[in-house]
Amino acid sequence: MSQQAFWLFLKMDKRNLFVQMALQCAPVLAGIKVSNLLIIEERYWKELCFLLRNSEMCARKLYCCRDKITLLLYRREELEQWVKTLQVEALLKEIGYDSVELHRIFRKLEQRIGGNGEMPFPHELGLLLGYPAEDVRGFMGIGYKKCLYTGYWKVYEKAEEKIALFSEYDRAMDLALSMAYERQNILKLKEVFEVNYTSIPEATNGKLPESDASVLRKRLMLDKCGEGLYVYIKLKGRDTIEYALGDENGNIEDDTVKNAKL
């Protein structure tokens, strides 16, 4: 969360449903993650169902404790595709799931959750949250790999790629909190996020080399940037970017490359 977003958050009603969705679920609302957990007061359940009724989002109750409920907020089609990817399906079967049909996964997961006022965290829940299978395996102790980084989850492989992905999640949260503060419909976050930041594959033509997940193109107004020009941004850390002007094919103008703090 940026400093500006933090100050906005301090001014908002922390119990407001939109604020909690922005804080806990921005990546899935922005369309860059298959799901997020959402913990809210139970009295907001009907309001949430009403909000989601005509949206791409689904909510599944996982756990209830006193006056709070823990939900999985997810995009059905994306999550169905995710659990059927080779590595995720293989790990699910390893830990006792005989089907990768989403309704059957939910049924078995719910059987494993519960007990004594605490919510256990079955390893497979990480898979349903879109955590890479190699990191779930690492967390389970399979292969005895060293944790390389801790962000939205513990990272055991491809740390640089995932740190960049976490930065995208942070940007989504900042934008979501800004929308909540301005009382905009947070379910429109995906549209707003896609207009501002779009991942592009190897779009820098070797001038700003990075993996796909860490290179972003910010679409600026043409009258500010010049027709056919784009700003290319490489995330170098949680608070630093490298940026340059280029054309739509990713050809960078060398003399425009600069660094800046976010």
Secondary structure, DSSP 8 states (H G I E B T S, - for coil): --HHHHHHHHHS-TT-HHHHHHHHHHHHHTTSSSEEEEEEEGGGHHHHHHHHTTSSEEEEEEEEETTEEEEEEEEHHHHHHHHTSHHHHHHHHHTT-S---HHHHHHHHHHH---TT-----HHHHHHTT--HHHHHHHHTTT-----EESSSEE-S-HHHHHHHHHHHHHHHHHHHHHHHTT--GGGHHHHHHHHEEE-TTTTTTSS---GGGEEEE---HHHH-TTEEEEEEE-SSSEEEEEEEETT--B-GGG-EEEE-
